């Protein structure tokens, strides 16, 4: 396994830094300072249906097709989104109930390989995505105004607020929805 592969898997490499509190994504255009809590929750609520519509035209085989080496399939992206909302539910709960918890990295590529994302049924995973997105929104609803400035960390120097967690979760949905649409367009034309 190369050093790059080890880094992507979270095995002895460096993790990419977390986006900042004032992050604006050049690719999908989402700007954290411009996304209110309510707007973030609304974006998250819409992700499962938008994903369902995006993948509907593809056959089960096409859903597993990767558009290039080292890139994820539609199935792998949908599994990742499901896991994002499950992990962020736990992260937000910890931000609300613990003093400055240190969060584990998600190790996305390792999860995709070890849990055989590409072998799963996308329709079943979308149902799970719906459940995890709903659970995340329920955790947001349990978080009071006094909790939004509470801090979490992942690595030294990566202190973020509970509000950042919600904005980051909204960004994950929007960004990976675009990734899914790009893969759908590529494999549909293949």
Phi, psi and omega in degrees: 000130181288166177299321178296317178297320179295320180294316180297326180278352182077025182250090175080003177254183178267144176278148174294146181293152173291148173298152180279170178299333183255022185295139169233124181279122179293329185281313183256349175084356181289130181244115184306312182298338182266359182255109177289166177303313180299319180294318178300315180297320179295319178299315180297319181300327183277346186301310184302316180293321178295321176295315180304314179293322182294323184269347185307320183290347186270144172288163177303324180292317180294329179294337180264354183283134176266143183275359177178167179297137178077003180255155180273155172276172174302316180302315181295321177296318180295319177298318179300314179299319176304313182291327177302310184290329174293311181295319182288334173297313179294317179299315180294319176302315180295320178299323182284327190251348181238157176273113177045061180295149174263120186266144175286143172291155182283335181053059190304311182292325176297315177301314183301319180286305187294325182264009173050050180311318188288351178267355187273160178276119185300319181299319177293321180292324177296323175297319177293323176300317177301316181293317181288324177295320177294316179298321178296315180296326175295322177292322175301316181296331179281348184270119184274168181305329181287351184260346190292340177265359178297149189252149171230160173223158172242304176237162177307134180086359181251055178278128181225161180270165174299322177299322177302319180304318181290317178296319178296319178296320176296318179297317178306314180297312182293316183295313183284337171298318176295320176301315180299314179300321179294317179294318178303313181297320182291312184285336176291327180271355184284000000 
